[in-house]
Amino acid sequence: MTQLQFNLDLDLLKESVINSNLDMVIKSAIVLVINEVMENKRDNYLRAASFERSPDRRDYRNGYYERELILGIGN
């Protein structure tokens, strides 16, 4: 079973939940989970974490840039 580990700023998360509508909160949570899953899959494929040097490393990262994820949730 795959285990994911990521850190959240709970105060920022609470503030976001209180001060925003639910659709945006759901979208943000989905984006966080998807990003963590993609990074985990990339690390597993490369056999090395970001900036880690390892003799078992399979390949190198080219980097990435941020894009907005458009979801069909809500109105």
C-alpha positions in Angstrom: 0.0 0.0 0.0 1.3 3.4 -0.9 1.7 5.9 1.9 1.8 9.6 1.4 3.3 12.1 3.8 2.8 15.8 3.5 2.6 18.8 5.8 -0.2 21.2 6.1 -0.4 24.6 7.8 -3.5 23.9 9.9 -4.1 27.5 10.8 -4.0 28.5 7.2 -6.3 25.6 6.3 -8.8 26.5 9.0 -8.8 30.1 7.9 -9.4 29.0 4.3 -12.3 26.8 5.3 -13.9 29.5 7.4 -13.5 32.4 4.9 -14.3 30.7 1.6 -17.0 28.8 0.0 -16.9 25.0 0.1 -16.3 24.5 -3.7 -13.0 26.3 -3.5 -12.0 24.3 -0.4 -12.7 21.0 -2.1 -10.8 22.1 -5.2 -7.8 23.1 -3.1 -7.8 19.8 -1.3 -8.0 17.9 -4.5 -5.1 19.9 -6.0 -3.0 19.2 -2.9 -3.6 15.5 -3.0 -3.0 15.2 -6.8 0.3 17.1 -6.5 1.5 14.9 -3.7 0.5 11.7 -5.6 2.4 12.9 -8.7 5.5 13.8 -6.7 5.4 10.5 -4.9 5.1 8.6 -8.2 8.0 10.6 -9.7 10.2 9.9 -6.7 9.4 6.1 -6.9 10.2 6.0 -10.6 13.5 7.9 -10.2 14.4 6.0 -7.0 15.5 9.3 -5.5 13.9 12.3 -3.9 14.3 15.8 -5.1 17.9 17.0 -4.9 19.0 13.5 -3.6 22.1 11.9 -5.1 21.9 8.2 -5.2 23.7 5.4 -7.1 20.3 3.8 -7.7 18.9 6.9 -9.4 17.2 6.0 -12.6 16.9 9.4 -14.3 16.8 13.1 -13.7 14.0 15.7 -13.2 13.5 18.5 -15.7 11.5 20.6 -13.3 7.9 21.7 -13.6 5.8 24.8 -13.6 2.4 25.5 -12.0 -0.8 25.4 -13.9 -4.4 25.9 -12.8 -6.4 22.7 -12.5 -9.9 23.1 -13.8 -12.5 20.8 -12.3 -16.2 20.3 -13.0 -17.2 20.5 -9.4 -20.1 22.7 -8.3 -21.6 25.4 -10.4 
